Amino acid sequence: MNITVEEVKHVASLAKLNLSEEELSRFPGQLDTILSYVAKLDSLDTTGVTPTTHAFSIHNAFREDLVQESLPRDKALANGPHVNGEAFVVPKIIE
């Protein structure tokens, strides 16, 4: 791989990064090193390895829904700063 300064500028503009001249001269070599390590993965034999999207395969980690009694209205409204006996009163924002 041979990353150019122009390619670094292009990626920086896509990421909306403002890079200094010193960074523009340093990053091509660093990115070259990183991408050469990533290229080593091409030599791995992945035959029979199932592709994954997560490190741990967790299926539906949610709890079961239980039917319970609701909170009584007077207790729910007790913490509201403005109530009318049936609901919270909030400022009107849509005409």
N, CA, C and O of each residue as an XYZ file, in Angstrom:
380
protein
N       0.844     -1.177      0.000
C       0.000      0.000      0.000
C       0.888      1.239      0.000
O       1.985      1.255      0.558
N       0.381      2.242     -0.630
C       1.094      3.503     -0.631
C       0.070      4.625     -0.601
O      -0.398      5.074     -1.647
N      -0.274      5.074      0.585
C      -1.268      6.126      0.773
C      -0.622      7.472      0.464
O       0.471      7.773      0.943
N      -1.300      8.264     -0.329
C      -0.772      9.583     -0.691
C      -1.388     10.666      0.193
O      -2.400     10.455      0.861
N      -0.746     11.826      0.173
C      -1.261     12.974      0.921
C      -2.633     13.370      0.383
O      -3.505     13.781      1.149
N      -2.828     13.250     -0.927
C      -4.122     13.596     -1.530
C      -5.224     12.679     -1.006
O      -6.342     13.133     -0.761
N      -4.916     11.386     -0.831
C      -5.905     10.456     -0.283
C      -6.231     10.795      1.170
O      -7.381     10.693      1.595
N      -5.217     11.196      1.924
C      -5.455     11.612      3.314
C      -6.330     12.865      3.335
O      -7.248     12.967      4.149
N      -6.053     13.808      2.452
C      -6.880     15.023      2.376
C      -8.322     14.678      2.020
O      -9.260     15.245      2.579
N      -8.492     13.742      1.083
C      -9.841     13.341      0.664
C     -10.607     12.708      1.831
O     -11.759     13.062      2.080
N      -9.974     11.777      2.544
C     -10.624     11.126      3.686
C     -10.905     12.151      4.783
O     -11.960     12.109      5.415
N      -9.970     13.067      5.010
C     -10.170     14.109      6.025
C     -11.353     14.992      5.662
O     -12.128     15.380      6.536
N     -11.499     15.314      4.372
C     -12.633     16.154      3.975
C     -13.951     15.401      4.136
O     -14.957     15.994      4.525
N     -13.955     14.097      3.841
C     -15.166     13.306      4.045
C     -15.551     13.258      5.523
O     -16.731     13.278      5.871
N     -14.528     13.195      6.393
C     -14.775     13.145      7.834
C     -14.896     14.538      8.437
O     -15.069     14.687      9.647
N     -14.803     15.560      7.582
C     -14.890     16.963      8.015
C     -13.846     17.278      9.080
O     -14.142     17.893     10.105
N     -12.605     16.836      8.810
C     -11.481     17.095      9.705
C     -10.581     18.154      9.098
O     -10.328     18.142      7.893
N     -10.103     19.060      9.914
C      -9.116     20.044      9.479
C      -7.760     19.569      9.985
O      -7.497     19.597     11.187
N      -6.906     19.135      9.076
C      -5.603     18.616      9.452
C      -4.525     19.650      9.173
O      -4.574     20.372      8.177
N      -3.551     19.707     10.074
C      -2.414     20.609      9.868
C      -1.475     20.008      8.825
O      -1.599     18.837      8.468
N      -0.539     20.817      8.342
C       0.440     20.323      7.372
C       1.281     19.212      7.976
O       1.636     18.251      7.293
N       1.600     19.345      9.260
C       2.406     18.311      9.937
C       1.643     16.986      9.977
O       2.228     15.924      9.769
N       0.327     17.051     10.247
C      -0.493     15.843     10.268
C      -0.618     15.241      8.872
O      -0.586     14.021      8.710
N      -0.760     16.105      7.865
C      -0.870     15.617      6.493
C       0.409     14.914      6.031
O       0.350     14.012      5.195
N       1.528     15.309      6.553
C       2.781     14.650      6.163
C       3.015     13.375      6.982
O       3.701     12.464      6.519
N       2.453     13.304      8.191
C       2.673     12.147      9.070
C       1.677     11.015      8.813
O       2.052      9.844      8.885
N       0.429     11.335      8.518
C      -0.624     10.325      8.415
C      -0.469      9.312      7.288
O      -0.831      8.153      7.491
N       0.043      9.671      6.118
C       0.157      8.641      5.078
C       0.982      7.437      5.529
O       0.593      6.297      5.274
N       2.097      7.668      6.186
C       2.923      6.558      6.675
C       2.212      5.741      7.729
O       2.286      4.512      7.720
N       1.513      6.419      8.651
C       0.794      5.713      9.704
C      -0.346      4.888      9.123
O      -0.559      3.744      9.525
N      -1.074      5.466      8.185
C      -2.176      4.725      7.564
C      -1.650      3.553      6.751
O      -2.272      2.492      6.723
N      -0.510      3.731      6.088
C       0.125      2.629      5.364
C       0.414      1.459      6.291
O       0.151      0.307      5.947
N       0.959      1.757      7.472
C       1.283      0.718      8.445
C       0.025      0.001      8.911
O       0.002     -1.228      8.992
N      -1.011      0.756      9.215
C      -2.277      0.168      9.678
C      -2.879     -0.717      8.601
O      -3.290     -1.844      8.878
N      -2.932     -0.216      7.375
C      -3.548     -0.981      6.295
C      -2.732     -2.212      5.923
O      -3.297     -3.197      5.449
N      -1.418     -2.180      6.126
C      -0.617     -3.381      5.846
C      -0.918     -4.463      6.876
O      -0.918     -5.647      6.538
N      -1.175     -4.081      8.121
C      -1.589     -5.070      9.123
C      -2.951     -5.656      8.780
O      -3.163     -6.861      8.913
N      -3.868     -4.810      8.342
C      -5.200     -5.279      7.965
C      -5.102     -6.214      6.758
O      -5.846     -7.191      6.676
N      -4.196     -5.926      5.824
C      -4.026     -6.762      4.638
C      -3.566     -8.170      5.006
O      -3.814     -9.116      4.258
N      -2.903     -8.316      6.145
C      -2.466     -9.640      6.586
C      -3.658    -10.558      6.848
O      -3.527    -11.780      6.780
N      -4.797     -9.985      7.141
C      -5.998    -10.791      7.382
C      -6.433    -11.547      6.134
O      -7.095    -12.580      6.233
N      -6.065    -11.035      4.955
C      -6.414    -11.717      3.702
C      -5.760    -13.088      3.607
O      -6.252    -13.958      2.888
N      -4.656    -13.293      4.323
C      -3.951    -14.574      4.237
C      -4.542    -15.637      5.168
O      -4.134    -16.798      5.119
N      -5.494    -15.252      6.009
C      -6.101    -16.214      6.932
C      -7.089    -17.116      6.212
O      -7.831    -16.672      5.335
N      -7.090    -18.385      6.590
C      -8.064    -19.329      6.037
C      -9.316    -19.276      6.903
O      -9.308    -19.738      8.044
N     -10.374    -18.722      6.369
C     -11.622    -18.586      7.121
C     -12.681    -19.567      6.644
O     -13.873    -19.367      6.880
N     -12.250    -20.616      5.978
C     -13.185    -21.628      5.507
C     -13.884    -22.264      6.706
O     -13.224    -22.721      7.639
N     -15.200    -22.295      6.685
C     -15.962    -22.909      7.767
C     -16.207    -21.997      8.960
O     -16.853    -22.408      9.924
N     -15.704    -20.766      8.915
C     -15.927    -19.822     10.013
C     -17.198    -19.046      9.713
O     -17.317    -18.397      8.674
N     -18.135    -19.120     10.630
C     -19.410    -18.430     10.438
C     -19.226    -16.930     10.656
O     -18.694    -16.522     11.688
N     -19.653    -16.107      9.708
C     -19.564    -14.657      9.898
C     -20.431    -14.223     11.078
O     -21.515    -14.766     11.292
N     -19.956    -13.256     11.828
C     -20.714    -12.741     12.975
C     -20.851    -11.229     12.863
O     -20.092    -10.566     12.155
N     -21.829    -10.706     13.575
C     -22.005     -9.259     13.621
C     -21.658     -8.700     14.989
O     -21.461     -7.494     15.136
N     -21.579     -9.574     16.001
C     -21.260     -9.151     17.361
C     -20.290    -10.142     17.985
O     -20.199    -11.292     17.554
N     -19.572     -9.693     18.996
C     -18.625    -10.575     19.677
C     -19.347    -11.687     20.431
O     -18.862    -12.817     20.496
N     -20.502    -11.367     20.998
C     -21.295    -12.352     21.733
C     -22.637    -12.513     21.030
O     -23.267    -11.526     20.651
N     -23.066    -13.744     20.860
C     -24.366    -13.928     20.232
C     -25.429    -14.054     21.321
O     -25.601    -15.112     21.927
N     -26.126    -12.967     21.548
C     -27.192    -12.919     22.542
C     -28.506    -12.815     21.790
O     -28.684    -11.925     20.959
N     -29.406    -13.707     22.075
C     -30.711    -13.697     21.428
C     -31.768    -13.266     22.428
O     -31.965    -13.911     23.458
N     -32.445    -12.173     22.119
C     -33.549    -11.658     22.922
C     -33.235    -11.681     24.415
O     -33.662    -12.579     25.141
N     -32.490    -10.690     24.853
C     -32.097    -10.593     26.255
C     -33.136     -9.859     27.092
O     -32.828     -9.396     28.190
N     -34.355     -9.748     26.592
C     -35.404     -9.030     27.311
C     -36.125     -9.952     28.286
O     -36.169    -11.169     28.106
N     -36.685     -9.345     29.316
C     -37.450    -10.119     30.282
C     -38.849    -10.370     29.743
O     -39.295     -9.705     28.808
N     -39.530    -11.327     30.336
C     -40.920    -11.604     29.954
C     -41.811    -10.479     30.478
O     -41.583     -9.963     31.572
N     -42.811    -10.106     29.710
C     -43.777     -9.118     30.174
C     -44.704     -9.765     31.179
O     -45.196    -10.875     30.973
N     -44.936     -9.049     32.275
C     -45.852     -9.534     33.308
C     -46.994     -8.533     33.439
O     -46.761     -7.329     33.539
N     -48.201     -9.021     33.441
C     -49.362     -8.161     33.618
C     -49.443     -7.792     35.097
O     -49.512     -8.661     35.965
N     -49.432     -6.489     35.365
C     -49.500     -5.999     36.744
C     -50.483     -4.844     36.802
O     -50.874     -4.286     35.777
N     -50.876     -4.495     38.022
C     -51.755     -3.360     38.211
C     -50.997     -2.078     37.919
O     -49.821     -1.954     38.260
N     -51.668     -1.124     37.287
C     -51.044      0.161     36.986
C     -50.931      1.007     38.241
O     -51.596      0.748     39.244
N     -50.078      2.023     38.169
C     -49.938      2.985     39.248
C     -51.229      3.805     39.329
O     -51.707      4.287     38.303
N     -51.795      3.971     40.508
C     -53.026      4.772     40.624
C     -52.795      6.205     40.135
O     -51.722      6.774     40.331
N     -53.821      6.775     39.496
C     -53.688      8.104     38.903
C     -53.265      9.155     39.919
O     -52.404      9.982     39.621
N     -53.850      9.141     41.111
C     -53.508     10.170     42.101
C     -52.039     10.092     42.521
O     -51.421     11.126     42.775
N     -51.473      8.891     42.599
C     -50.054      8.749     42.938
C     -49.169      9.219     41.778
O     -48.131      9.841     42.005
N     -49.570      8.928     40.548
C     -48.787      9.359     39.394
C     -48.796     10.885     39.283
O     -47.765     11.488     38.983
N     -49.938     11.505     39.519
C     -50.063     12.952     39.396
C     -49.480     13.696     40.594
O     -49.272     14.907     40.520
N     -49.214     12.999     41.689
C     -48.724     13.642     42.916
C     -47.384     14.345     42.695
O     -47.086     15.308     43.401
N     -46.583     13.903     41.759
C     -45.268     14.514     41.536
C     -45.274     15.583     40.448
O     -44.231     16.177     40.172
N     -46.402     15.837     39.836
C     -46.463     16.835     38.767
C     -46.580     18.243     39.321
O     -47.296     18.456     40.300
N     -45.890     19.220     38.717
C     -45.994     20.595     39.217
C     -47.347     21.228     38.912
O     -47.832     22.057     39.681
N     -47.965     20.838     37.785
C     -49.277     21.385     37.419
C     -50.158     20.234     36.943
O     -49.862     19.572     35.948
N     -51.254     20.011     37.682
C     -52.185     18.944     37.322
C     -53.605     19.495     37.384
O     -53.865     20.504     38.039
N     -54.521     18.814     36.688
C     -55.914     19.243     36.728
C     -56.818     18.163     37.316
O     -58.036     18.205     37.140
N     -56.233     17.214     38.000
C     -57.016     16.134     38.588
C     -57.059     14.895     37.718
O     -57.287     13.796     38.223
N     -56.847     15.048     36.427
C     -56.878     13.908     35.516
C     -55.579     13.731     34.740
O     -55.256     12.622     34.315
N     -54.826     14.828     34.551
C     -53.622     14.760     33.728
C     -52.653     15.869     34.133
O     -53.002     16.773     34.893
N     -51.435     15.781     33.613
C     -50.461     16.848     33.794
C     -50.836     18.004     32.886
O     -51.277     17.783     31.758
N     -50.672     19.223     33.352
C     -50.960     20.410     32.556
C     -49.621     20.987     32.101
O     -48.759     21.310     32.919
N     -49.461     21.113     30.764
C     -48.220     21.624     30.200
C     -48.545     22.798     29.285
O     -49.676     22.920     28.815
N     -47.564     23.666     29.025
C     -47.821     24.805     28.144
C     -48.159     24.345     26.733
O     -47.607     23.357     26.248
N     -49.061     25.058     26.080
C     -49.451     24.748     24.713
C     -48.326     25.192     23.778
O     -47.859     26.328     23.863
N     -47.889     24.291     22.880
C     -46.804     24.653     21.968
C     -47.251     24.641     20.509
O     -46.542     25.163     19.649
N     -48.394     24.063     20.217
C     -48.914     24.025     18.852
C     -50.247     24.736     18.832
O     -51.146     24.424     19.614
N     -50.365     25.690     17.936
C     -51.630     26.439     17.839
C     -52.673     25.647     17.107
O     -53.796     26.119     16.932
